[in-house]
Amino acid sequence: MKTKAMFTMTVIAFFGITSVFGQTKTEKFKVYGNCGMCESRIEKAAKSVEGVSSADWDKETKMIEVSLDESKTNVHKVHKAIAKVGHDTGMHKAKDEVYNKLPDCCKYERPKGEMKNDQGHGDDSHDGNMH
């Protein structure tokens, strides 16, 4: 009987740990920028989102890897935070006036094509997500 009880407790503990750690997700996506100042600005913006535990942008590949707690945030909010500081992502385009205020060395070639331009929609509560 003790063996069965220990097995049951082990299974319950395993599922409890899995559910706690199972909410952490790693996302990788493109962020436009050029230099070390861009890297600092991009990573700081990503980490400013509640629920983001790490952010690492590579200036060579223009890719950022972000670890986030899905119970607190989503990748959409990270894209928005980065665009808000002047860097285009695959999901959001930075406002022109913010991009134009970047230092000259940080002004990257802006991508062509369709992407949402962040024109101050507040918290985007209309997107169906509760914040």
C-alpha positions as CSV (number, residue, x, y, z in Angstrom):
1,M,0.0,0.0,0.0
2,K,2.9,2.4,0.8
3,T,4.3,1.8,-2.7
4,K,1.0,2.7,-4.4
5,A,0.7,5.9,-2.2
6,M,4.3,6.9,-3.0
7,F,3.7,6.3,-6.8
8,T,0.5,8.4,-6.6
9,M,2.3,11.2,-4.8
10,T,5.1,11.2,-7.3
11,V,2.7,11.4,-10.2
12,I,0.8,14.3,-8.6
13,A,4.1,16.1,-7.9
14,F,5.3,15.6,-11.5
15,F,2.1,17.0,-13.0
16,G,2.2,19.9,-10.5
17,I,5.7,20.8,-11.6
18,T,4.9,20.4,-15.3
19,S,1.9,22.7,-15.0
20,V,4.0,25.4,-13.3
21,F,6.9,25.2,-15.8
22,G,4.7,24.4,-18.7
23,Q,3.6,28.0,-19.1
24,T,7.1,29.2,-20.1
25,K,7.5,29.5,-23.8
26,T,10.4,30.5,-26.0
27,E,9.6,32.6,-29.1
28,K,12.0,33.7,-31.8
29,F,11.2,36.4,-34.4
30,K,12.8,39.1,-36.5
31,V,13.4,42.6,-35.2
32,Y,15.0,45.3,-37.4
33,G,18.0,47.1,-36.0
34,N,21.7,47.6,-36.6
35,C,24.0,48.1,-33.6
36,G,24.7,47.6,-30.0
37,M,22.5,50.5,-29.0
38,C,19.7,48.8,-30.9
39,E,20.4,45.6,-29.1
40,S,20.2,47.3,-25.7
41,R,17.0,49.1,-26.6
42,I,15.3,46.1,-28.1
43,E,16.1,43.8,-25.3
44,K,15.1,46.4,-22.7
45,A,11.7,46.9,-24.4
46,A,11.1,43.1,-24.5
47,K,12.0,42.6,-20.9
48,S,9.8,45.5,-19.9
49,V,6.8,43.3,-20.7
50,E,5.5,41.6,-17.5
51,G,6.0,37.9,-17.9
52,V,9.1,38.1,-20.1
53,S,12.1,36.5,-18.2
54,S,14.8,36.8,-20.9
55,A,15.4,38.5,-24.3
56,D,18.4,38.1,-26.5
57,W,18.7,39.9,-29.8
58,D,21.4,39.0,-32.3
59,K,22.4,42.0,-34.5
60,E,23.8,39.7,-37.2
61,T,20.7,37.6,-37.8
62,K,18.2,40.3,-36.6
63,M,16.5,37.6,-34.5
64,I,15.4,37.9,-30.9
65,E,14.8,35.0,-28.6
66,V,12.3,35.7,-25.8
67,S,11.3,33.5,-22.9
68,L,7.9,34.4,-21.6
69,D,5.2,33.1,-19.1
70,E,2.1,32.6,-21.2
71,S,-0.1,33.0,-18.1
72,K,1.1,36.7,-17.9
73,T,1.7,37.8,-21.5
74,N,1.9,36.8,-25.1
75,V,4.3,37.3,-28.0
76,H,2.0,40.0,-29.5
77,K,2.6,42.2,-26.5
78,V,6.4,41.8,-26.9
79,H,6.2,42.8,-30.6
80,K,4.2,45.9,-29.6
81,A,6.7,46.9,-26.9
82,I,9.6,46.6,-29.3
83,A,7.8,48.6,-32.0
84,K,6.9,51.3,-29.4
85,V,10.7,52.0,-29.0
86,G,11.3,52.4,-32.8
87,H,12.0,48.9,-34.1
88,D,9.9,47.1,-36.7
89,T,9.0,43.5,-36.1
90,G,7.3,41.0,-38.4
91,M,4.0,41.8,-36.6
92,H,4.2,45.6,-35.9
93,K,5.7,48.6,-37.6
94,A,7.1,51.3,-35.3
95,K,5.5,54.8,-35.7
96,D,7.5,56.9,-38.1
97,E,8.0,59.7,-35.6
98,V,9.5,57.2,-33.1
99,Y,11.7,55.6,-35.8
100,N,12.9,59.1,-37.0
101,K,14.1,59.9,-33.5
102,L,16.5,57.0,-33.4
103,P,20.2,57.8,-33.6
104,D,21.5,57.7,-37.2
105,C,23.5,54.5,-36.5
106,C,20.2,52.8,-35.5
107,K,18.2,53.7,-38.6
108,Y,17.8,50.4,-40.4
109,E,16.3,49.8,-43.8
110,R,12.6,49.5,-43.1
111,P,10.9,46.4,-44.4
112,K,8.4,46.7,-47.3
113,G,5.0,45.1,-47.2
114,E,2.0,44.9,-45.0
115,M,2.3,45.0,-41.2
116,K,0.3,46.7,-38.6
117,N,1.4,50.2,-37.9
118,D,1.1,51.0,-34.1
119,Q,-0.9,54.1,-34.1
120,G,-1.7,54.3,-30.4
121,H,-4.5,51.8,-29.9
122,G,-3.9,52.0,-26.1
123,D,-4.0,48.5,-24.6
124,D,-5.6,46.9,-27.7
125,S,-8.4,45.6,-25.5
126,H,-10.5,45.3,-28.7
127,D,-8.3,42.3,-29.7
128,G,-10.3,40.0,-27.5
129,N,-7.5,39.5,-24.9
130,M,-8.2,40.6,-21.4
131,H,-5.3,42.6,-20.0
